[in-house]
Amino acid sequence: MNILSLFDGMSCGQIALNRLGIEYENYYASEIDKYAIQITKKNYPGTIHLGDVKDIKGEDLPKIDLLIGGSPCQGFSFAQNNRLNFEDPRSKLFFEFVRLLKECEPRHFLLENVVMNQQCQDVISDLLGVKPIKINSALVSAQNRNRLYWTNIPFDVEELYQNDKMLTIADIIDPEADSAPVPQNERNKRHLRELTQKSLCCTATMWKGAGNNGCTLIEVGKANVNGHDILKRVYAREGKSPTINTCGGGNREPKVIHTPNTWRKLSVLECERLQTVPDNYTEGVSNTQRYKMIGNGWTVDVIAHIFKGLYQ
């Protein structure tokens, strides 16, 4: 099997294939982030890197059996004329997936993206010829992460619901990170004061379907969910983590209760576990870059479940 992975990142697709024991002859990867490429080379030195997706031509490749990718999502928005703003450079990258799908004519394909408005979904669905399936990573992970998957790979989504692992943050806690002293710098002290003063929490509406235990209050009160308050929430270990994003660094990673009166950030290792990535897979670059590529990545166990359909 020959595989072409666009916007490959740290090669979560390759992790999923190897997790299932699916053999492949060549894995071609399109990626431009040097840190993600470094991590992929460390873990899968046989990866054939092709560089910028815009420079790839189907005619230059052998027969591709599987095309996968998760194009950047930030550009899916409405222009002033109330039409989709596919002129955004990030949105345009989606059309590179469509172009290579036509040029390579693979037997199977998979495109992942964020949950978006119906009009955006319909444009993508019309071009790919299939409708998306929405899957929350919470079924296989301790992370709430709703994503859309457009694919012609036959797989049983109901099996995921029937085998919900019911994982919580407590299941992915790293004892070493938990035993480390909480930094007592001024930023942490100020942050804890802000939590206490503003009484931040998650609303039941926001966490409907998540067991209503997504986070813990520092002080009982009404949540203010505007602006950057999401960065000031502290989550209960008995609940799910919010979606890991690409804003690594500073105090932007999800925070969990450390002691009744202190909090700490989730460690890189714990974020890897939230994405069901092997422990220390991203080791070798700065923590900032590790958090970023984890946030950009896929929840591997979701992808592995979809890839089980390749056997059919």
N, C-alpha and C positions, 0 to 999 in steps of 0.2 A: 504494500500500500504506500502511495505517495501522498503526503499531506502538505497543504499550504495553509499557514496560519498568518493572517493579517492582523496588524496591531497586536503582536504576539506578547508584548510585555515581558514578564518573567517566565513565560511558557507554561501557564497553568494547564493548557490543553495537553501538553506533553506529560505532565504529572498524571492527569486523568487517564490517558492511554496506558501509561506504565502501571498505574494502579490496577487496571483491569487485565494487564498482561497482553494487550493488543500489540502485535508486532507490526512494524512499518519499515519500509526500505529507506525512505528519505523524509525528513521533516524540514520543510522550507519555512523560514520565519521572516516576516517583514516587521522590523522594529527600528526606531531611530534613537531611543533613549539609551545612552551608553551604559548606565548603571543596570538597567534591566537586561541588556545584552550580556554584561559581565556575569550576572547571576545565572543566566541561561547557559552560558558557556561553561561555568563552573559545574553545573549539575548535569548538563547534556552537551558534552563537547562535540558530539556528532551533528549538532544542529547546523543547518546550512542557512546562514544569514544573507538576506537579499537586500537589506537597506530599505529605502523609502518605497512605500507602496506604489507611488505614482510612477516609479521607474520600472516596475515589474510588467512583463508582457507574457501572456499565456503561451505564446508560440515559442518562447525560450525555455519552457519547462517541459518535463516529461508528463505523461498522462497523470493528472491529479485526481485522486479518488475521494478526498475529503477536503473541503474548504471551510475554515473556521475563522471567526474573528469577532471582536467587540469594538466597533468603531466609536470614536469619541462622541459623547452625547451632548456636550455643552451647547452646541450650536442649534439644536432643535428648538426654534422659537418662532414667534410670529413677527413678520415685518409690518410696517405701518399700513400696508395695503391689505392686511388681514390674510395674507398668504404665507405659507411656510417659508422661513428664511433659510433656504438651502444655499444661499450665497455665502453664508458664514464658512470660512475655510475649514472649520472642524466638521460642519455638516457635510461638506463636499466629499470628505473622506469616505462617507457611506457609499457614494457612487463608485468609488474605486472597488469596493466589495462587489457591487452589482456588475461592474465591468469585468472583473476577473471571474465572476461566476459564469458570465456568458462566454468568456474566452476559454476557460478551462473545462467547462461542462463536467464538473465532478459528479460522481454518483450521489454523494451526500454533501450537505452543507449545514452550517450552524452559525447564526448571527445572534449575539447577545447584546441587549441594551437596557437602559433604565426604563422604568414605567413612565410613559409620556401621554400627552393628550391623544384623543382618538384620531384626530386628523393626521397627526404624525404617524401613528400606527398604521393607518389606512394607506398612506403613501408608501411606506416600507412594505406592507403586505402585498400591495398591488405589484410592486417591482419584483418581489421574491416569489410570488405565487403561493404563499402560505400565510396563515394567520399565526400570531404569536401565542405562546403558552406562558402564562405568568406563574412563576415559582418563587416562593419565599425560601431563602436559604435556612430559615429557622427550622425547617423540617429535618435538616441534617447537621445543623450547627447551632451554636449559642448566639447567633447573630440574626437580627431582623434585617433582611436584605431582599426586597422584592425586585425581581428582574424579569424582562421579557425575552423569550427564546423563540426565534424563527428557525425552524429546521424541517427537513424532510426525513430525518432519521426517525423510524418508528420506535416509540418508547412508551412505557406505561406510567403516566404521571400519577395515576391513582395509587400506584404502589408506594410512592413517596409519602402520601398522606397516611396510608395504612401502616407504614413503618416509621412514623414520626419518632425521632430519637429523643425528643423532649429534653434536649440539652439546655443547660443554663450557664451563666458565667462561672458559677462555682465549678463546673466540670472542666473548664479550661485554665483554671488558675495555676500559675507557676509558683511553686513553694519558694523558690529562690527570690523571685520578685516580691513575693508577699512578706518575706522575712527581712527585706532590705529596709533600712530606716527611711521614713518619709522625709523628703527634703524640707527643711525649715527656712527656706529663703523667703524674702519679702513677697515675691509673686504668689507663692503658695498660701502664705498667711492672708494676703489680700483676697485671694480667690475664695478661701474658706469664709472670710468675713462677708463677701458678696453673697455667697450661698445662704448664709444665715440671715442676712438682712433682707434678701429678696424672696426667700422661702421658695426656691424654685423646685418644680417637680414636673412630671409628665402628666398631661391630662388623660382622663379615661378614654376620651375620643381618639386621641393620637395613638393610643396603644390598644385599641379595640382588637381583639383577636390575638393579643400577645399575652394574655393572662392577666392584664392590668397590673402587672408587677414589673414593668420595665425599669422602674427607677425607685429610689428611696428618697424621702424627704429629709433634708437636714433639719428643717423646722416646718411643722405643719402649716400649710398656707396655700394660697391660690397660685397656680403657675402663670408666669408671664412668658409666653412662647415667641415673643417678637425679637427681631434683631439677632444678636449673637448670644442670646440666653441659652441656646442649645449647647454652647460650649461650656456653660457653667453648671450643667447637670451632673449629678453623681448617681450612678446606677446600682441597684441592688444585685447582689450575687445570685439571688434566687430567681432573677429574671433574665431577659435577653439583652445583649448589647445592641446599641443602635448600629446602623450601617457604617462599616469602616469606610472612610473616604480618603481622598488623596491629600488632605491638609495636614500632613505630618509635621511635627515640630512644635515647640512651645507647649501650650496646654490644650492642644486641639484634639488629641486622641481621647477616646472614651475614658471616663473615670469611674472607678468603683469605690465603694466603701472600704476603707482600710481598717479603721477602728470606728467606734461609734461617733467619734468627733473628727476623724481625718479621712482624707481620700488619697488615692494615687492613680496615676495613669495606667492603663493596660500596657504591659510590656510588648515589645516587638514579637516575642515568642507567643504571647497570648493572642495577639492579632493574627499571627500565622495560623494558630489553632482555630480562630473564628472563621478563617477562610478555608479550613481543612487542608492547609498546606503542611508538608512535613516540617517538623521542628527544625529550626535553624536553616531552613532552605535558603533564606535571603541573606545569610551571614556572609560578610565580605565587603560590604559597603557601609556608609554611615547610617545611623538609625533613622535620620530624616529621610534618606532615600529608601530605606527598607519600609518604613511606614507608607511612603508614597506608592511604591510598587505593589504593596499588599492591597492598598485601597483601590488601585487600578485593576487588580487581578480578579479572577473568577473564584467562586466557591467551588473548589475542585470536586467535592463529592456530588454536587448537582450535575456538573459536566460529566462525571464518570457514569452517573445514572443514565443520562441521555445517550452516552456512547455505548452503553450495553445493547442498544438497538442496532449497532453496527453488526452484531452477530446474526441478525435476522435476515 
